[in-house]
Amino acid sequence: MTDDTLDVAALRAQTPGAEHVTHLNNAGSSLMPTPVIDAIHGYLEHEIMGGGYETHDAFADEIEDVYRSIGTLINADPGEIAIADCATRAWDVAFYGIPLGPGDRILTTTTEYVSNWAAYLHVRDTIGVVVDIVPDTPGGDIDVDALEAMIDDSVKLITINHIPTHSAVVNPAAAVGIVARAHGIPYLLDACQSVGHVPIDVQAIGCDMLSSTSRKFLRGPRGEGFLFVRSDFLDRLPPVFVELHNATVVLPDRYELKPNARRYETWEKSFATVMGMGAAVDYALELGIDRIWARIRYLAATARERLSDVPGVTVRDKGTVKGGIVSFTVDGRSPLEIRELLAERRINVSTATRLSAPIDMHQRDIDDLVRASFHAYNTVDEIDELTDALRAMVGIS
């Protein structure tokens, strides 16, 4: 496998942090490129000198452009986009807005992130919802045939991750969407690890709701995310709160919700980081998501191959289609120890524990993992830095 579709030297020149660290933690928070940094700084400088409300007014058109850019990125109408302060809050607004009652079933994956899993347990314990886990295929993806077989009139929500936090799996989101739409079941897709990573087309996927973040593969700032809600689904998803931004109070005794997805927003935002997220979307669109995806897959596949050649290292990835997250263990070393030793060499990785993905990690009897995650600005030389460091740790020169 080869890749020569992007000017990697230019990408690195536009990534100031790449000069200081080997950053293999893009599934946690990517290094921001210069256009994103400039957008944040530019807004903040105006706000410092001109005032918060006045700066918002001055940048009103640019703020509207953020909705349009996100819509272009995922093939949605700008009116179907709500900006949130993180992917979790966006996901919560969607999940908790679905009307659920005792005995209603939700279907989900084995690879759910712990935050989502906690929410499932919460509605189980407080409402009496039944949480059913769809089994995997032998390749490790959600088994769409099993999903179909589990559906009956009690299923009120299908909620899955596109890419889990701890694994290379790219779940077949569009195939799940075909099942959901055939049965008229609401479909929520957690895309926090896939937006900016793989091409996303909500029309092709068929999801009713999608949540994502700015800070991961999109390469934007922390503290931002967004929610997509299909326009014909708005009236089936009541907002979990109403305030002055998402509704108009018609005095004295009634209110009217915003006619679009902004009914799920709050009034107060960090507009400097909203601008940063918009710049990150525009940057990804300019590079081309298809080309970013090809580069990420090439790097991750190369890393799996080279890590597998290091004695004592076991690559733990599943997935018929594998993305940019590479998970592995090292005999005789805890993942936390590996992370700390790599950090001493200015190599950033992360770890995942059973608490990160409680079902999948328990089923595979894995306590914890090292997680290296790649983006288009990473290089094969950085993969060699990682593998050389691991060889030194296991006593191989």
C-alpha positions in Angstrom: 0.0 0.0 0.0 1.3 3.4 -0.9 0.1 7.0 -0.6 1.3 10.1 -2.5 -1.9 12.1 -2.7 -1.1 14.9 -0.3 1.8 17.3 0.1 2.9 16.0 3.6 5.7 18.5 3.9 3.2 21.3 3.4 0.9 19.8 5.9 3.6 19.6 8.5 4.7 23.2 7.7 1.1 24.3 8.5 1.2 22.3 11.8 3.4 24.2 14.3 3.2 21.4 16.9 4.7 18.9 14.5 8.1 20.5 15.0 8.0 19.8 18.8 6.4 16.4 19.2 5.5 13.1 17.4 1.8 13.4 17.9 0.1 10.0 17.6 -2.9 10.9 19.6 -5.2 12.3 17.0 -8.2 10.2 18.3 -7.8 12.2 21.5 -7.1 15.7 20.2 -5.2 16.5 17.0 -2.6 19.2 16.5 -4.3 22.3 15.0 -3.1 23.6 11.6 -2.2 27.3 11.1 -5.6 28.4 9.5 -7.4 27.1 12.6 -5.0 28.9 15.0 -5.3 32.1 12.9 -9.1 32.0 13.0 -9.2 31.7 16.8 -6.6 34.4 17.3 -8.2 36.7 14.8 -11.6 36.5 16.5 -10.1 36.8 20.0 -8.1 39.9 19.1 -11.2 41.6 17.7 -13.1 40.6 20.8 -10.4 41.9 23.2 -10.3 45.3 21.5 -13.9 45.7 20.4 -16.1 43.8 22.9 -17.9 40.5 22.9 -21.3 41.4 21.5 -19.9 43.8 19.0 -17.4 41.2 17.7 -20.2 38.7 17.4 -22.1 41.2 15.3 -19.0 42.0 13.2 -18.5 38.3 12.5 -22.1 37.4 11.9 -21.7 36.3 8.3 -18.5 34.3 9.1 -20.4 32.5 11.9 -23.2 31.6 9.5 -20.6 30.2 7.2 -19.6 27.7 9.8 -23.0 26.0 9.5 -22.7 26.0 5.8 -19.2 24.5 5.9 -20.3 21.7 8.3 -23.3 21.0 6.0 -21.0 20.7 3.0 -18.7 18.4 5.0 -21.5 15.9 5.8 -23.9 16.6 2.9 -26.5 18.2 5.1 -28.5 21.5 4.9 -27.1 24.2 7.2 -30.5 24.3 8.9 -29.9 20.7 10.0 -26.8 21.7 12.1 -26.7 22.7 15.7 -23.4 23.8 17.3 -22.7 22.4 20.7 -19.9 22.8 23.3 -18.7 19.2 22.7 -19.7 15.9 21.0 -20.9 14.5 24.3 -23.4 17.4 24.8 -24.5 17.1 21.2 -25.0 13.3 21.6 -26.8 13.8 24.9 -29.3 16.3 23.3 -30.1 13.7 20.7 -30.2 10.7 22.9 -32.2 12.2 25.8 -34.6 13.9 23.4 -35.9 10.6 22.0 -39.2 9.8 23.8 -38.6 6.4 25.6 -40.8 4.5 28.0 -40.7 1.4 30.1 -40.0 -1.7 28.0 -38.8 0.2 25.0 -35.6 -1.3 23.5 -32.5 0.4 22.2 -30.1 -1.5 20.0 -26.4 -0.7 20.1 -22.9 -2.1 19.5 -20.4 -4.0 21.5 -17.9 -1.2 21.0 -19.7 1.7 22.6 -17.7 4.4 24.4 -18.2 4.4 28.2 -19.9 7.8 28.1 -22.7 6.5 25.8 -22.9 3.3 27.7 -23.4 5.2 31.0 -26.4 7.0 29.3 -27.9 3.7 28.3 -27.6 2.4 31.8 -29.1 5.6 33.1 -32.3 5.3 31.0 -32.4 1.6 31.9 -32.4 2.4 35.6 -34.6 5.5 35.6 -37.1 4.7 32.8 -37.0 0.9 32.4 -35.6 0.9 28.9 -34.1 -2.4 27.7 -30.6 -2.1 26.3 -29.7 -4.9 23.8 -26.3 -5.4 22.2 -26.0 -6.4 18.6 -23.3 -9.0 18.2 -20.3 -8.5 15.9 -19.4 -10.2 12.7 -16.2 -12.4 12.8 -14.4 -9.3 11.5 -15.4 -7.2 14.5 -18.1 -4.9 12.9 -21.7 -4.7 14.0 -23.5 -7.6 12.4 -26.2 -6.0 10.3 -28.1 -9.3 9.7 -28.2 -9.8 13.5 -29.5 -6.3 13.9 -32.3 -6.9 11.4 -33.2 -10.1 13.3 -33.4 -8.3 16.6 -35.9 -5.7 15.5 -39.5 -5.8 16.6 -42.2 -3.3 17.6 -40.5 -2.6 20.9 -37.3 -1.2 19.3 -37.4 2.6 19.5 -33.8 3.6 18.8 -30.7 2.3 17.0 -27.7 4.0 18.4 -24.1 3.1 17.3 -20.6 4.5 17.0 -19.1 4.9 13.6 -15.6 4.3 14.9 -15.0 3.3 18.5 -12.6 5.1 20.8 -10.2 2.1 21.2 -10.2 0.2 17.9 -9.7 0.4 14.2 -13.3 -0.8 13.4 -15.2 1.4 10.9 -18.8 0.2 11.4 -21.0 -0.1 8.3 -23.1 2.9 9.1 -24.9 3.0 5.8 -25.9 -0.6 6.0 -27.3 0.1 9.5 -29.2 3.1 8.0 -30.9 0.9 5.5 -32.3 -1.3 8.3 -33.3 1.6 10.4 -35.2 3.4 7.6 -36.8 0.2 6.4 -38.4 -0.2 9.9 -38.9 3.5 10.6 -36.7 3.4 13.7 -34.8 6.5 14.8 -31.0 6.2 14.1 -28.4 8.1 16.1 -24.8 7.9 14.9 -21.9 8.8 17.1 -19.3 10.1 14.6 -16.9 11.8 17.0 -14.0 9.6 15.7 -15.0 9.7 12.0 -15.7 13.3 11.0 -12.5 14.5 9.4 -11.3 10.9 9.3 -13.5 9.2 6.8 -15.9 10.6 4.2 -19.3 11.3 5.8 -22.6 11.6 3.8 -25.6 11.7 6.0 -27.9 11.2 3.0 -26.1 7.9 2.1 -25.8 6.8 5.7 -29.5 7.4 6.4 -29.1 8.5 10.0 -31.6 10.8 11.6 -29.1 12.3 14.1 -25.3 12.5 14.1 -23.0 14.0 16.7 -19.3 14.9 16.3 -16.5 16.9 17.8 -14.0 19.6 16.7 -10.9 18.4 18.5 -10.2 14.9 17.1 -9.7 14.1 13.4 -11.3 17.4 12.3 -8.2 19.1 13.9 -10.2 22.0 15.4 -10.1 23.4 19.0 -11.4 21.7 22.1 -14.8 22.7 23.5 -16.7 22.5 20.2 -18.9 20.0 18.5 -22.0 19.8 16.5 -25.3 17.9 16.0 -27.0 17.0 12.8 -30.7 16.4 12.9 -32.5 15.5 9.7 -35.1 18.2 8.9 -38.0 15.8 8.7 -37.0 14.4 12.1 -37.1 17.7 14.0 -40.6 17.3 15.2 -39.8 13.8 16.5 -37.0 15.1 18.7 -38.1 17.6 21.2 -35.3 19.7 22.8 -34.3 18.7 26.3 -34.3 22.3 27.4 -35.8 25.6 26.1 -34.2 29.0 26.5 -34.0 32.4 24.8 -31.8 31.2 21.9 -33.7 28.1 20.8 -37.2 29.4 21.3 -39.1 32.7 21.0 -41.5 33.5 23.9 -44.7 34.8 22.5 -46.0 36.8 25.4 -47.5 36.1 27.8 -48.0 32.3 27.9 -46.4 30.4 25.0 -43.2 29.9 23.0 -42.3 28.9 19.5 -39.2 26.7 18.8 -36.7 27.7 16.2 -37.8 26.1 12.9 -34.4 24.4 12.4 -31.8 22.5 14.3 -30.8 25.6 16.3 -33.6 24.6 18.6 -31.0 22.3 20.2 -28.5 25.1 20.9 -27.8 27.4 23.8 -27.3 31.1 23.4 -23.9 31.4 25.0 -20.9 30.1 23.0 -17.2 30.6 22.6 -17.4 32.1 19.2 -13.6 32.2 18.8 -13.5 28.4 18.9 -16.7 28.2 16.8 -14.6 30.1 14.2 -11.7 27.7 14.8 -14.0 24.7 14.2 -15.3 26.3 11.0 -11.7 26.9 9.8 -10.9 23.2 10.5 -13.9 22.1 8.4 -12.8 24.4 5.6 -9.2 23.1 5.8 -10.4 19.5 5.6 -12.6 20.3 2.7 -9.8 22.0 0.9 -7.5 19.0 1.3 -10.2 16.6 0.4 -11.6 14.1 2.8 -11.0 11.2 0.4 -7.3 12.1 0.3 -7.1 12.5 4.0 -8.8 9.1 4.5 -6.4 7.4 2.0 -3.4 8.9 3.8 -4.6 7.9 7.3 -5.4 4.3 6.1 -1.9 4.0 4.6 -0.2 5.2 7.8 -2.2 3.0 10.1 -1.7 -0.1 7.9 2.0 0.6 7.9 2.0 1.0 11.6 0.2 -2.3 12.2 2.7 -4.1 9.9 5.7 -2.6 11.6 4.4 -3.0 15.1 3.7 -6.7 14.4 7.4 -7.2 13.7 8.4 -6.0 17.2 8.8 -9.0 19.5 6.4 -8.8 22.4 4.0 -6.4 20.7 0.5 -7.6 19.8 -1.7 -5.5 17.6 -5.3 -5.8 18.9 -7.3 -4.1 16.1 -10.5 -5.5 14.7 -12.5 -4.4 11.7 -13.3 -5.5 8.2 -12.5 -1.9 7.3 -9.8 -0.4 9.5 -9.3 3.3 10.2 -6.5 5.4 11.8 -6.7 4.0 15.3 -4.0 1.4 16.0 -4.3 -0.5 19.4 -1.7 -2.8 20.8 -0.2 -4.3 23.9 3.4 -5.0 25.0 4.3 -8.1 26.9 5.4 -7.3 30.4 4.6 -3.6 30.2 1.4 -1.9 31.2 -0.1 0.5 28.6 0.2 3.4 31.1 3.9 2.7 31.5 4.4 2.5 27.7 2.6 5.9 27.3 4.8 7.5 30.0 8.0 6.1 28.5 7.0 7.2 25.0 6.2 10.7 26.4 9.8 10.9 27.6 10.8 10.6 24.0 8.2 13.2 23.0 6.0 10.6 21.4 2.3 11.1 22.2 0.0 8.1 22.4 -3.0 7.3 24.6 -4.4 4.4 26.5 -7.8 2.6 26.7 -9.0 0.6 29.6 -12.0 -1.7 30.3 -13.7 1.5 31.5 -13.2 3.1 28.0 -15.2 0.4 26.2 -16.7 -1.9 28.9 -18.5 -4.4 26.7 -15.9 -5.0 24.0 -12.9 -5.0 26.3 -14.7 -7.4 28.7 -15.7 -9.7 25.9 -12.1 -9.9 24.6 -10.7 -10.1 28.2 -8.4 -7.2 27.6 -7.7 -4.9 30.6 -6.0 -2.1 28.7 -4.4 -1.0 25.5 -2.0 1.5 24.0 -3.7 3.6 21.4 -1.7 5.3 18.6 -3.9 7.3 16.2 -2.7 8.7 12.9 -3.5 11.7 10.8 -2.5 12.9 7.4 0.4 15.1 8.7 2.0 12.1 10.4 4.9 10.3 8.6 6.4 6.8 8.2 9.5 8.2 10.0 7.3 8.8 13.0 6.1 5.3 12.8 9.7 4.2 12.9 10.3 6.4 15.9 7.5 4.6 17.7 8.7 1.1 16.8 12.3 1.9 17.6 11.2 3.2 21.0 9.2 0.0 21.6 12.2 -2.2 20.6 14.3 -0.4 23.1 11.7 -0.9 25.8 11.7 -4.7 25.2 15.4 -4.8 25.1 16.0 -5.1 21.4 18.5 -2.7 19.8 
